[in-house]
Amino acid sequence: MSEPLVTTAEVPVLEKKILIVEDEAVFAKAVKKHLVRAGYIVFLAGTLALARREFSEHTPDLILLDMRLPEGSGLDLLVDIKSSNPNTAVLVMSAYGELEDAVSAMKLGASDYLKKPIDLQELLINVEKVFDKNELTQKLTYSAKREQHANETVDFLGECKKINDVRRQVERISKLTQAGSIIPPTVLILGETGAGKDVIARLLHASSQRYEKPFVHVDCASLPKDLIESELFGHEKGAFTNAHVAHTGLIEAAEDGVLFLDEIGELPLDLQSKLLAVLERRTLRKVGTTQERPVAAWIIAATNRDIELLANKGEFRQDLYYRLNVISLLMPALREREDDILLLANHFSEQTSKRYGLEFDGLTDEASDALQDYLWPGNVREMKHLIERAILLNGSGLLDIDVLGLDKKDNAKTDENDMNEELTLGEAELHLIKQALERTNRNVSKASRELDITRMALRYRMKKYNL
């Protein structure tokens, strides 16, 4: 059985595997050498029997398939491949006079075909095109499936005045999207972490003419700093080290759907100007190229930071802030939605009990009072996780205060300015640090900014107070 020509140390980051099914040994070895130099793992098979064994053992990402082999037609192998693994890409190689076979191969699911004699550089370009196309297709398919599932399971619940105001704003914005040929205005969603900004973004998507189009959720805070430009804008082959093939960015992957830029306040300053150019000119430029591509996505952004203040301090581009803030929505914190707390608690309890087949007969009066008295620094997200844990740990159908796990000292709604005058300096410092960590969901970087100290200083104090 043939072995790959590359060692483990030479395997590229993408580790794409290619199987060449070709009985002309000299040509097959030349193609293999060329593809290995480009960073691919390559296997050879000169017969249909060997090709089936190699395919079964290595599960290649792409097959370069000759149409005429000693034992029969490559079409027979193509049928077997597509029936066992329809996602495997197949690039057909056909000689002069075999065009009918190539057309048949395309009907059976081949990605493309090349006529012999084949230029090796042209072959490499076509291989990269196949991988690039498959990557985009898989990304959009995943996005559509994920968001379809999300829309089925996430509800926008609430009956308080502030939530109804948000609901009316969403309805007004949706009317602006009814003209399918017009790109809707940019929307900026504001609110604390866990308040439900992503739910609003999905509601805007679902209520627009783009509801069947992709919804691409980009968390700007979690993108790796050294790859954020490539992830957002994409790159061409060779744009930087390990850029073995071209990469489609998330902006382009959104196509004519919705691009949701979550935590936009965390986007580095050097990329904010590039994003501004996308918003202004409706085009983007991949890393490593001068060619511009059109951008048709509806852009929705969200942040838990005061980016107007950041813009005034020079920590966020003012022109980008004005461009994002065409229409703004404010998602209220859960502590501002007292009328919705029990509604949400019961909803999450029923949802969790159904999912796991557990009993839920309601909340005791003590549990209801505790939920309504709690400050909810983590907002709706914190409640959802707390209720799910309580239902799983509860031994009976009635949910009582003990299983909620709420610290009674933390439950009391006290005025933050009305602190005990007898607190020592250390106790006051500990109190402020705990509050900042709760508000930021234990994000040290954000908490240090709120407290106006360095991350190192905050980490020192966290260690000092055993936090």
C-alpha positions as CSV (number, residue, x, y, z in Angstrom):
1,M,0.0,0.0,0.0
2,S,1.3,3.4,-0.9
3,E,2.6,5.8,1.8
4,P,2.4,9.6,2.0
5,L,5.6,11.4,1.0
6,V,5.4,13.8,3.9
7,T,6.4,13.3,7.5
8,T,4.4,14.4,10.5
9,A,6.6,17.4,10.9
10,E,5.8,18.6,7.3
11,V,2.0,18.3,7.6
12,P,0.4,21.7,7.1
13,V,-2.0,23.3,9.5
14,L,-5.0,22.3,7.3
15,E,-3.9,18.7,6.8
16,K,-5.9,18.2,3.7
17,K,-5.6,14.7,2.2
18,I,-5.7,13.9,-1.5
19,L,-6.0,10.5,-3.2
20,I,-4.7,10.3,-6.8
21,V,-6.3,7.5,-8.7
22,E,-4.2,7.2,-11.9
23,D,-2.6,4.2,-13.7
24,E,0.1,6.3,-15.5
25,A,2.8,6.0,-12.8
26,V,5.1,8.8,-14.1
27,F,2.3,11.4,-14.3
28,A,0.8,10.3,-10.9
29,K,4.2,10.7,-9.2
30,A,4.7,14.1,-10.7
31,V,1.3,15.3,-9.6
32,K,1.9,13.9,-6.1
33,K,5.3,15.7,-5.8
34,H,3.7,19.0,-6.9
35,L,0.8,18.7,-4.4
36,V,3.1,17.7,-1.5
37,R,5.2,20.8,-2.1
38,A,2.0,22.8,-1.8
39,G,1.4,21.3,1.7
40,Y,-1.0,18.5,1.0
41,I,-0.9,14.9,2.2
42,V,-1.1,12.7,-0.9
43,F,-1.8,9.0,-1.5
44,L,-1.5,7.1,-4.8
45,A,-3.6,4.3,-6.3
46,G,-3.2,2.8,-9.8
47,T,-6.2,0.5,-9.7
48,L,-9.8,0.6,-8.6
49,A,-9.2,-2.1,-6.0
50,L,-6.3,-0.2,-4.4
51,A,-8.2,3.1,-4.7
52,R,-11.1,1.6,-2.6
53,R,-8.7,0.4,0.0
54,E,-6.9,3.7,0.2
55,F,-10.2,5.6,0.4
56,S,-11.4,3.3,3.2
57,E,-8.2,3.6,5.2
58,H,-7.4,7.4,4.8
59,T,-10.8,9.0,4.0
60,P,-9.3,11.7,1.8
61,D,-10.8,15.2,1.4
62,L,-10.4,15.2,-2.4
63,I,-9.9,12.5,-5.0
64,L,-8.2,13.2,-8.4
65,L,-9.9,10.5,-10.5
66,D,-8.8,9.2,-13.9
67,M,-11.7,8.0,-16.0
68,R,-10.0,5.1,-17.7
69,L,-8.4,2.5,-15.5
70,P,-7.1,-1.1,-16.1
71,E,-10.1,-2.7,-14.4
72,G,-12.9,-0.4,-15.7
73,S,-14.3,3.1,-15.5
74,G,-13.6,5.6,-12.8
75,L,-17.4,6.3,-12.8
76,D,-17.8,3.0,-10.9
77,L,-15.5,4.3,-8.1
78,L,-17.3,7.7,-8.2
79,V,-20.7,6.1,-7.5
80,D,-19.2,4.1,-4.6
81,I,-17.6,7.2,-3.1
82,K,-20.6,9.4,-3.3
83,S,-22.9,6.7,-1.9
84,S,-20.6,6.1,1.2
85,N,-19.3,9.7,1.7
86,P,-21.2,12.3,-0.3
87,N,-19.1,15.2,1.1
88,T,-15.9,13.9,-0.5
89,A,-14.8,16.2,-3.4
90,V,-13.9,14.5,-6.7
91,L,-11.9,16.2,-9.5
92,V,-12.1,14.2,-12.7
93,M,-9.2,13.9,-15.1
94,S,-10.2,12.9,-18.6
95,A,-8.3,12.5,-21.9
96,Y,-9.4,13.8,-25.3
97,G,-12.5,11.9,-26.5
98,E,-13.7,11.2,-23.0
99,L,-15.9,14.3,-22.6
100,E,-19.0,12.2,-22.3
101,D,-17.6,10.4,-19.3
102,A,-16.7,13.7,-17.7
103,V,-20.2,15.0,-18.2
104,S,-21.5,11.8,-16.6
105,A,-19.1,12.3,-13.7
106,M,-20.4,15.8,-13.1
107,K,-24.0,14.5,-13.0
108,L,-22.9,11.9,-10.4
109,G,-21.5,14.7,-8.1
110,A,-18.0,15.4,-9.3
111,S,-16.8,18.9,-8.5
112,D,-15.2,19.6,-11.9
113,Y,-13.1,18.0,-14.6
114,L,-9.8,18.7,-16.3
115,K,-8.7,17.6,-19.7
116,K,-5.4,15.8,-20.3
117,P,-2.6,16.8,-20.8
118,I,-2.9,18.7,-17.6
119,D,-0.6,21.6,-16.6
120,L,0.5,21.0,-12.9
121,Q,0.1,24.6,-11.9
122,E,-3.4,24.7,-13.4
123,L,-4.2,21.5,-11.5
124,L,-3.0,23.1,-8.2
125,I,-5.2,26.1,-8.8
126,N,-8.3,23.9,-9.5
127,V,-7.6,21.9,-6.3
128,E,-7.5,25.0,-4.2
129,K,-10.7,26.3,-5.8
130,V,-12.5,23.0,-4.9
131,F,-11.3,23.3,-1.3
132,D,-12.2,26.9,-1.0
133,K,-15.7,26.3,-2.4
134,N,-16.3,23.4,-0.1
135,E,-15.1,25.4,2.9
136,L,-17.6,28.2,2.1
137,T,-20.4,25.7,1.5
138,Q,-19.8,23.9,4.8
139,K,-19.6,27.2,6.7
140,L,-22.9,28.4,5.3
141,T,-24.6,25.0,5.8
142,Y,-23.4,24.9,9.4
143,S,-24.5,28.5,10.0
144,A,-28.0,27.9,8.6
145,K,-28.4,24.7,10.6
146,R,-27.2,26.3,13.8
147,E,-29.4,29.3,13.5
148,Q,-32.4,27.3,12.5
149,H,-31.9,25.3,15.7
150,A,-31.3,28.4,17.7
151,N,-34.5,30.1,16.4
152,E,-36.5,27.0,17.4
153,T,-35.2,27.0,21.0
154,V,-34.7,30.6,21.9
155,D,-37.7,32.7,22.8
156,F,-37.9,36.5,23.3
157,L,-40.0,36.5,26.5
158,G,-41.1,39.4,28.6
159,E,-44.1,41.5,29.4
160,C,-42.6,44.5,31.1
161,K,-42.8,48.0,29.5
162,K,-39.1,48.0,28.6
163,I,-39.3,44.7,26.8
164,N,-42.4,45.7,24.9
165,D,-40.6,48.9,23.8
166,V,-37.8,46.8,22.4
167,R,-40.3,44.5,20.7
168,R,-41.9,47.5,19.0
169,Q,-38.5,48.8,17.8
170,V,-37.7,45.4,16.3
171,E,-41.1,45.5,14.4
172,R,-40.3,49.0,13.1
173,I,-36.9,48.0,11.9
174,S,-38.3,44.8,10.3
175,K,-40.5,47.0,8.1
176,L,-37.3,48.7,6.8
177,T,-36.1,45.4,5.5
178,Q,-39.1,44.5,3.4
179,A,-37.4,45.8,0.2
180,G,-35.2,42.8,-0.6
181,S,-32.9,44.7,-2.9
182,I,-32.0,47.4,-0.3
183,I,-29.4,46.7,2.4
184,P,-31.0,47.6,5.8
185,P,-29.4,50.3,8.0
186,T,-26.8,49.2,10.5
187,V,-28.2,48.4,14.0
188,L,-26.2,48.7,17.2
189,I,-27.6,46.7,20.2
190,L,-26.5,47.9,23.7
191,G,-26.8,46.1,27.0
192,E,-25.0,44.3,29.7
193,T,-23.4,40.9,29.3
194,G,-26.1,38.1,29.4
195,A,-29.0,40.5,28.9
196,G,-30.0,38.9,25.5
197,K,-28.4,41.1,22.8
198,D,-27.9,38.0,20.6
199,V,-31.6,37.2,20.9
200,I,-32.5,40.6,19.5
201,A,-30.1,40.1,16.6
202,R,-31.7,36.8,15.8
203,L,-35.2,38.3,16.0
204,L,-34.1,41.1,13.6
205,H,-32.9,38.4,11.2
206,A,-36.0,36.2,11.6
207,S,-38.4,39.1,11.0
208,S,-36.6,40.4,7.9
209,Q,-36.7,39.4,4.3
210,R,-33.3,37.7,4.9
211,Y,-34.7,35.1,7.3
212,E,-33.7,32.2,4.9
213,K,-30.3,33.7,4.4
214,P,-27.2,32.9,6.5
215,F,-26.8,34.4,10.1
216,V,-23.1,34.5,11.0
217,H,-22.4,35.3,14.6
218,V,-18.9,36.7,15.2
219,D,-17.7,37.1,18.8
220,C,-15.1,39.8,18.4
221,A,-13.8,39.2,22.0
222,S,-13.0,35.6,21.4
223,L,-11.2,35.8,18.0
224,P,-7.5,35.1,18.3
225,K,-5.6,38.4,18.2
226,D,-3.0,37.2,15.6
227,L,-5.7,35.8,13.3
228,I,-8.6,38.2,13.7
229,E,-8.0,40.0,10.4
230,S,-7.8,36.7,8.5
231,E,-10.9,35.3,10.2
232,L,-13.0,38.4,9.5
233,F,-11.8,39.4,6.0
234,G,-10.3,36.2,4.7
235,H,-6.9,35.7,3.1
236,E,-5.3,34.6,-0.2
237,K,-2.9,31.7,-0.5
238,G,0.6,32.8,0.7
239,A,-0.6,35.9,2.4
240,F,1.4,34.9,5.5
241,T,3.1,31.9,7.0
242,N,1.0,28.7,6.9
243,A,-1.5,30.3,4.5
244,H,-1.4,27.2,2.3
245,V,-4.7,27.8,0.7
246,A,-7.1,30.8,0.3
247,H,-9.5,31.3,3.2
248,T,-13.0,32.8,3.1
249,G,-13.6,35.3,5.9
250,L,-16.7,35.5,8.0
251,I,-17.9,38.8,6.5
252,E,-17.9,37.1,3.0
253,A,-19.5,33.9,4.5
254,A,-22.5,36.0,5.5
255,E,-23.2,36.6,1.8
256,D,-26.6,38.5,1.6
257,G,-27.7,37.4,5.0
258,V,-26.9,38.9,8.4
259,L,-23.4,39.5,10.0
260,F,-23.7,39.9,13.7
261,L,-20.6,41.5,15.3
262,D,-21.0,40.7,19.0
263,E,-18.8,42.7,21.5
264,I,-17.7,45.1,18.8
265,G,-16.1,47.2,21.5
266,E,-13.3,44.6,21.7
267,L,-12.3,45.0,18.1
268,P,-8.6,46.2,17.8
269,L,-8.2,49.8,16.7
270,D,-6.1,48.8,13.7
271,L,-9.0,46.8,12.3
272,Q,-11.7,49.3,13.0
273,S,-10.6,51.4,10.0
274,K,-10.9,48.4,7.8
275,L,-14.3,47.6,9.1
276,L,-15.3,51.2,8.5
277,A,-14.3,50.9,4.9
278,V,-16.5,47.8,4.5
279,L,-19.5,49.7,5.9
280,E,-18.8,52.8,3.8
281,R,-17.9,51.3,0.5
282,R,-19.7,47.9,0.9
283,T,-16.6,46.1,-0.3
284,L,-13.8,44.1,1.4
285,R,-10.3,43.3,0.6
286,K,-8.8,39.9,1.6
287,V,-5.4,39.8,3.3
288,G,-2.8,39.4,0.6
289,T,-4.7,40.9,-2.4
290,T,-5.7,44.2,-3.9
291,Q,-8.9,42.9,-5.4
292,E,-12.1,44.1,-3.7
293,R,-15.2,42.0,-3.3
294,P,-18.8,43.3,-2.8
295,V,-20.4,43.0,0.6
296,A,-24.2,42.6,0.7
297,A,-24.6,41.5,4.3
298,W,-26.8,43.4,6.8
299,I,-24.5,44.3,9.6
300,I,-25.8,44.2,13.2
301,A,-23.4,45.0,16.1
302,A,-23.6,44.7,19.8
303,T,-21.6,45.7,22.8
304,N,-21.7,45.8,26.6
305,R,-19.3,48.7,26.7
306,D,-20.0,52.4,26.5
307,I,-18.4,52.9,23.1
308,E,-19.5,56.5,22.9
309,L,-17.3,57.1,26.0
310,L,-14.5,55.0,24.5
311,A,-14.8,57.0,21.3
312,N,-14.4,60.3,23.2
313,K,-11.4,58.9,25.0
314,G,-9.8,57.8,21.7
315,E,-10.1,54.1,22.5
316,F,-12.7,53.5,19.7
317,R,-12.9,55.2,16.4
318,Q,-15.5,58.0,16.5
319,D,-16.3,57.7,12.8
320,L,-16.9,53.9,13.2
321,Y,-19.2,54.6,16.2
322,Y,-21.3,57.1,14.2
323,R,-21.5,54.6,11.3
324,L,-22.6,51.7,13.5
325,N,-25.0,53.8,15.5
326,V,-27.5,54.5,12.7
327,I,-30.2,52.7,14.7
328,S,-29.6,51.7,18.3
329,L,-31.5,49.3,20.6
330,L,-31.0,49.1,24.4
331,M,-31.6,45.7,25.9
332,P,-32.5,46.2,29.6
333,A,-30.8,44.4,32.4
334,L,-32.8,41.7,34.2
335,R,-32.9,43.7,37.5
336,E,-34.8,46.4,35.5
337,R,-37.4,43.8,34.5
338,E,-38.9,42.8,37.8
339,D,-42.2,41.9,36.3
340,D,-40.5,39.3,34.0
341,I,-38.3,37.5,36.6
342,L,-40.8,34.9,37.6
343,L,-42.1,34.5,34.0
344,L,-38.5,33.7,32.9
345,A,-37.8,31.5,35.9
346,N,-40.9,29.4,35.2
347,H,-40.1,29.2,31.5
348,F,-36.6,28.0,32.1
349,S,-37.8,25.5,34.7
350,E,-40.4,24.0,32.4
351,Q,-37.9,23.9,29.5
352,T,-35.3,22.1,31.5
353,S,-37.7,19.6,33.1
354,K,-39.1,18.7,29.7
355,R,-35.6,18.2,28.2
356,Y,-34.5,15.9,31.0
357,G,-37.8,14.3,31.8
358,L,-37.9,15.6,35.3
359,E,-40.9,16.9,37.4
360,F,-41.5,20.6,38.0
361,D,-44.6,21.6,40.0
362,G,-43.7,25.3,40.4
363,L,-41.8,27.6,42.8
364,T,-42.3,27.9,46.5
365,D,-43.1,31.4,47.8
366,E,-39.6,31.6,49.4
367,A,-37.9,30.7,46.1
368,S,-40.0,33.2,44.2
369,D,-39.1,36.0,46.7
370,A,-35.4,35.1,46.5
371,L,-35.4,35.2,42.7
372,Q,-37.1,38.6,42.8
373,D,-34.8,40.0,45.4
374,Y,-31.6,38.9,43.7
375,L,-29.6,41.5,41.7
376,W,-28.8,39.2,38.7
377,P,-25.4,40.6,37.8
378,G,-25.2,37.9,35.0
379,N,-28.7,38.8,33.8
380,V,-30.9,36.3,31.8
381,R,-27.9,34.0,31.0
382,E,-27.1,33.7,34.7
383,M,-30.8,32.9,35.5
384,K,-31.0,30.2,32.8
385,H,-27.9,28.4,34.1
386,L,-29.0,28.7,37.7
387,I,-32.5,27.4,37.1
388,E,-31.1,24.5,35.0
389,R,-28.8,23.5,37.8
390,A,-31.5,23.8,40.3
391,I,-33.9,21.6,38.3
392,L,-31.2,18.9,37.9
393,L,-30.4,18.9,41.6
394,N,-33.9,19.1,42.9
395,G,-35.3,16.0,44.5
396,S,-39.0,16.9,44.2
397,G,-41.3,18.6,41.8
398,L,-41.5,21.8,43.8
399,L,-38.5,24.1,43.5
400,D,-37.6,25.6,46.9
401,I,-35.1,28.3,48.0
402,D,-32.5,25.8,49.3
403,V,-31.8,24.2,45.9
404,L,-31.4,27.6,44.1
405,G,-28.1,28.1,45.8
406,L,-28.5,31.9,46.1
407,D,-26.3,33.5,48.8
408,K,-28.7,35.3,51.1
409,K,-26.2,38.0,51.7
410,D,-26.0,38.6,47.9
411,N,-29.8,38.5,47.6
412,A,-30.5,41.8,49.5
413,K,-31.1,44.7,47.1
414,T,-29.1,47.4,48.9
415,D,-28.0,50.7,47.5
416,E,-24.4,50.4,46.4
417,N,-23.8,53.9,47.8
418,D,-25.3,53.0,51.2
419,M,-22.4,50.8,52.3
420,N,-21.8,50.1,56.0
421,E,-19.8,53.0,57.4
422,E,-17.9,50.6,59.6
423,L,-16.3,48.7,56.7
424,T,-12.5,48.6,56.8
425,L,-10.5,49.6,53.8
426,G,-9.8,46.0,52.9
427,E,-13.5,45.1,53.2
428,A,-14.5,48.0,51.0
429,E,-11.9,47.0,48.4
430,L,-13.1,43.3,48.5
431,H,-16.7,44.5,48.1
432,L,-15.9,46.6,45.0
433,I,-13.9,43.9,43.4
434,K,-16.6,41.3,43.9
435,Q,-19.2,43.6,42.3
436,A,-17.0,44.4,39.3
437,L,-16.3,40.7,38.7
438,E,-20.0,39.9,39.0
439,R,-21.0,42.7,36.5
440,T,-18.4,41.5,34.0
441,N,-19.1,37.7,34.4
442,R,-15.6,37.4,35.9
443,N,-13.9,38.9,32.8
444,V,-10.7,40.2,34.4
445,S,-9.9,42.6,31.6
446,K,-13.3,44.3,31.7
447,A,-13.4,44.3,35.5
448,S,-9.9,46.0,35.7
449,R,-11.1,48.7,33.3
450,E,-14.2,49.3,35.4
451,L,-12.1,49.6,38.5
452,D,-9.5,51.7,36.7
453,I,-6.6,49.5,37.7
454,T,-4.3,47.2,35.7
455,R,-5.1,43.6,35.1
456,M,-1.9,42.6,37.1
457,A,-3.1,44.7,40.0
458,L,-6.5,43.1,39.9
459,R,-5.1,39.6,39.7
460,Y,-2.9,40.4,42.7
461,R,-5.9,41.5,44.7
462,M,-8.0,38.5,43.6
463,K,-5.2,36.2,44.8
464,K,-4.9,38.3,48.1
465,Y,-8.7,37.8,48.8
466,N,-8.7,34.2,47.5
467,L,-11.1,35.0,44.6
